[in-house]
Amino acid sequence: MKVVLFCGGLGTRLREYSETIPKPMVEIGYRPIIWHLMRYYAHFGHKEFILCLGYKGDYIKNYFLNYDECLSNNFTLSKGGKDIQLHTTDIEDWKITFVDTGLNLNIGERLAAVKPYLEGEDTFLANYSDGLSDLDLNLYLEYFQQQNKIASFLAVQPSQSFHVVSLTNEDGIVENIRSVGHSDLWINGGFFVLRKEIFDYISPGEELVLEPFQRLIRKQQLIAYRNPGFWACMDTLKEKILFDDMYAKGNTPWAVWESHSEIFSNSPKPDLKIA
């Protein structure tokens, strides 16, 4: 399946970085978050990507045009650096299509803009490009096929540390207050699976999860898959620091392509609460 990655937004809530680089290019370790996400999909065999570019799209283009395999692979250097022999590769078998979808378009408009590049795809994947997960994509796709609906997204519990309050209807008496992580609140975490019929539900100018999803809901054609494990997004500076801290400790549960990921999948999930 082809993978559509929305990477054209302004990233205003991560302004410390997004003023100089696009949000998908903010690094975790020595690779940007979009690389971690693409490597995740490639691990499950989905290696054709369509990048919906916008804000600072040239930065993303230049990154891949000048991609250095040596940064994340073992290699042998000889002849004073004139000869480099790679022992493994990252993106050699990836196919990446770069599409300028405009500076100010919303997600629905960006998806509609790349429709011609999805010709012949009955089902495709899509993602916001700012979140990572250890989700078993094969199980998720199997669930989607069994349900036989038009669209699906990953339902996750918020990682932020705020509290959910229950009040009486009239006098404001607090009935309960608890961490959002222990509530029944679920949010849209991206990781979309979409059938080609999704384009029949998108009108010009519409945001994907607003009007189109409401139409799907009325026809019972939208489902959500509850995330069974790790999920976190890089939306603010605090979340960037969280990812950096996890990476520094070798705690990278989203890196399912690494052999040590099995260790993390069987261990307690990290504390994702952000003060």
N, C-alpha and C positions, 0 to 999 in steps of 0.2 A: 504494500500500500504506500502511496505517496503521503508525505507529511508536510502540512502547511504550517509555517511558523510565522506568527504575527510579531514582527520586530520593527515596527515603524512608529510607535508611540513616543511621546516626549519624556516619559519617566519623571514627571515633576516631583513625585514624592521621594525620589532618590537624587535630588538636585545636586548633592555633593559630587556625584559622578556624572550624571546625565547632562550637565552643562558642557562637558568636554567630549564625552563619548555616549553612544546610544546605550540604553539600559541593558539590552541583551549582551553587550560586550563588557560589562562589569565582570571582573575576574574572580574566580574561586581558585586559589592556587595560581598556577601559571596558564590557565585556560579560561576563557569567558564562559559565562553561564550557558550561552547558547550552544557552545561546544559540548558541555556536559550533557545537555538535553539531546543533542543530535547523536552523541555517542550512545546514549540510553536507547534511542529508537533503533540505531544501527545494530545494537546487541541483539535485538529481536528480529532482525532481518529486514527492517524498513530503512532503506538507504537512499531513497529519492526524496529530496527536500525542495520545497518551494518557499523561498524567503520573501515575505511581504515587507518590502522596504519603505521607509519614509524618512523620519528624522535621522540625519547623519548616516544615510544609507551607504554613502561612499566609504565610510569607515569600515562597515561590515564587508563590503566588496573587497577593499584593499587587504583586509585581514586574511581572507581566503585566497586572494590572488598571490599573496606573499607568504602563504602558510609554511611554517617550519616544522616538519615532521620530527625533527630531532628533540624538540622540547618535551615530548611525551612518549618517546620510544627509545629503546636501546639501539646503539649504533657503534660502529668502529671507525675511527678517524685515522687516516694515514696520509703520507706525503705532505706533511705540514698543513693538513686541512684541505688539500686539493681533492682528496678521495674520501668520501663518506659512504659507508655501507650500512644501510638501515637493516636491523634485524626484525623489526615489526613496523607496521604502518597504522595510521589512524583513518585517513579519509581517502585512501587510494581508490576504493571501490564505491565512494559516494558520488551521487549525481546531484548537483545543487543548481537550482534555477533561481536567479536573482530578478525580482520584479519590483519596479518602482511603483508603489501603489498610492503615492501622494503623501503630503505632509500632515494633513489634518483629517484624514478619513478615519471613521470608526472601524471596529472589527468586522461588522457585517459588510461594509463597503469594501474593505480590503479583501475579504473572502470572495465577494462577487467579482472583484477585479482580476483574480487569478483563475476564475472558472475555465477560461480557454486552456490553461495548462493542466487541467484535471480531466480532459477529454478521455473517455474510455475507462475512467475509474468509477466503479459502482460504489465503492466505499473508500473513504480516505480518513486520515488522522489530522488533527489540528491542535495547536497549543499556543498559549500566550507568550511563551519563551522567557518567563521569569520565575518558573517554579520547577522543583525537582522532586522525584518520588522514587521509592523502591518498588513501586507497583509491578506486579506480574502482568505484563501487557498481554501475554497469550491468554491468561485466564479472563482478563477483561474483555478481549475480543471474542472469546468463546461465549461469554455471557451476552454480549451485544448481539451476536448472531442468533442465539437462542431466543432472545426477546423479539427479534424481527421488527425493530422500530427504525425510525429515520435518523434519530440523533441521540447521543448520550454524552454525559460529562462525568468527571470524577467529583463526587461529593466528599468534602473533607471538613474536619472540625478546625476552627480557627487556631492558629498558633500563638496569637497575641495573648497577653495576660490581662484581660479585662473580666469583669464580673457580670453575669446575667442576673437581673433582678425581676422577681415576680411580685406584682402589686395587686391589691384588691381594686375593684373597678371604681369605687367612689371616694373612699376616704384616704387612699394612699398608704394604707397599712402594708408594710413589707411582709410578704408571705414566705419568701425564700430569696437567698442570695448565694450564688455559687460561681466557681470559676467556669469560664466558658468551655474549658476543656472537659468539664464534667457535666455539661448540659446536653440537651438534645439538638443544639443548633448545628446545622450543616450549611456549608457555603460552597459555591462553585469554585472548584480547584483547577478548571481547565481540562487538559488531556481529553479532548473531544474525539469522538468517533462519529462520522457523518456519512450518510448515504447521499448520492447525487441529487436525490429529491429535495434536499435542503434548499436548493436554489429556487424551487417553486414557492418557497415560503418567505423569501427575502425580497422586499420591495426597495426601490432606490432610496438611499439615505438612512436605512434602518440599521440599528445596532443588533448584532446577532442574538444576544440573550434577552432582548426586550421584545419587540413585536414578533419576530419570527418564532421565538421559543414559546410565546403565548399562543400563537396559532397551533404549534405542535402540541402544546398541553391540551388545548381544547379537543384535539383529535386523538389524544392519548398516544402520541408518537414520540414523546420525549421521556427518556429514562435517565437515572443516575446510578452510578456504581459507587458504593461506599468504599472509601479508601481503607484497606485493612492494615496499612503500615505507615511508613514515613512519608510525609509531605511537608514541604515548606516553600515559601516564595520569597524572592528578593524584592521587596516593595519599598523598604525604608533602609536608612543607614544602620539601624539596629539589627535588621535581618541580614544585611551584608556582613556585619561583625559576627553574627551567629554562624554563618556559613564559613567564614574565615577561621573561627575558633574550632569548629568541627573538623575542617580540613587539616588544621595544624595538629590535631590530636589523632589524625588517621581515622576519624569516624565519618566515613563517607557512604552511608547506606544507599544513596542514589547511584553509586558507581557499580551497578550490577554486572558490568563487564569485567570487573576485577575479581580475582579468585577469593580475595579476603572479604568480599561482600557477603559471602555465605555466613561468615562469622557474625556480622552485624544483623543479618536477617533472623538469626536465632538468639540474639541477645536483646535485653530491654531497650526500648526505643529511647532516644535521647530526649532530654527535657527541652522542648521548643518554646517555652514560655518566655516572652520578651517583656521586660519591665518597662 
